[in-house]
Amino acid sequence: MNTFWNALQVLQDAFEYLLVAAILLAASILLYRKSPRWPVRLQLIGAIAYALAQLHSFIFTVAVSQFNVRQGTFWFPTDTENQLISVPFGIMYQLSILFPIGLLWYALRVSRRPNQTMKRIATD
């Protein structure tokens, strides 16, 4: 019975990370629709990569905990994960660093831009 609750906790943790990734992706898409510039493009690429990496992690967690994936299958031909799966998602994890880079670039660009609404109010 204790192993059931442990497995449920692992699934809940993996789902929470997937939910955070989905929220970041949705926010990046909304920001991209508002302002399709390079910093936002970097954010979008990083958010997509992070969401795909977290989706892989979630699927891996579900497959191992619920379906008892064993050696000899496509996913685990030996005692490690198949390189056709692990290498692209390793690259996805590396590409997710583009999100904070784009966010910092966007924040610096927005903070340097003069506030247009304040200028209009001051001149009226």
HUWOGI-V656084 format. One record per pair of residues at least 12 apart in sequence whose ideal C-beta (glycine too) atoms are under 8 Angstrom apart, sorted by sequence separation. I is the first residue (numbers start at 1). J is the second residue. D is the distance in Angstrom with one decimal. If there is no record, write none. Layout:
((I J D) (I J D))
This chain:
((28 40 7.3) (31 43 6.7) (32 44 5.0) (63 75 6.8) (31 44 7.9) (28 43 4.9) (29 44 6.8) (28 44 4.6) (28 46 7.8) (29 47 7.9) (28 47 4.0) (27 47 7.7) (28 48 7.8) (60 81 7.8) (25 47 4.5) (24 47 4.7) (25 48 6.4) (25 50 7.7) (21 47 7.5) (24 50 6.4) (25 51 4.6) (24 51 7.2) (21 50 5.2) (22 51 6.3) (56 85 7.7) (21 51 4.2) (21 53 7.8) (18 51 7.9) (21 54 4.0) (56 89 4.6) (20 54 7.7) (21 55 7.5) (18 54 4.9) (53 89 5.7) (56 92 7.3) (17 54 5.1) (18 55 6.4) (52 89 7.2) (18 57 7.7) (53 92 4.3) (17 57 6.8) (18 58 4.7) (52 92 5.0) (53 93 4.9) (17 58 7.4) (50 92 7.7) (14 57 6.1) (15 58 6.6) (49 92 4.5) (53 96 6.1) (14 58 4.7) (49 93 7.5) (49 94 8.0) (49 95 3.7) (50 96 3.9) (14 61 4.2) (49 96 4.5) (14 62 7.6) (46 95 6.5) (47 96 8.0) (49 98 7.0) (50 99 6.1) (11 61 6.4) (45 95 6.5) (46 96 5.2) (49 99 7.8) (10 61 6.1) (11 62 6.7) (46 97 6.7) (46 98 3.5) (47 99 5.4) (45 98 5.1) (46 99 2.8) (11 65 6.5) (45 99 7.8) (46 100 7.2) (10 65 6.0) (11 66 8.0) (43 98 7.4) (46 101 7.3) (42 98 4.6) (43 99 5.4) (46 102 6.1) (42 99 7.3) (45 102 7.7) (7 65 4.7) (44 102 7.7) (7 66 7.7) (42 101 5.7) (43 102 3.6) (42 102 3.0) (43 103 5.6) (41 102 7.1) (40 102 6.5) (39 102 4.7) (42 105 6.8) (43 106 6.7) (38 102 7.9) (39 103 7.6) (39 105 3.9) (40 106 6.1) (38 105 7.5) (39 106 3.8) (37 106 7.8) (39 109 6.1) (28 99 7.5) (37 109 7.8) (24 99 6.9) (31 106 7.9))
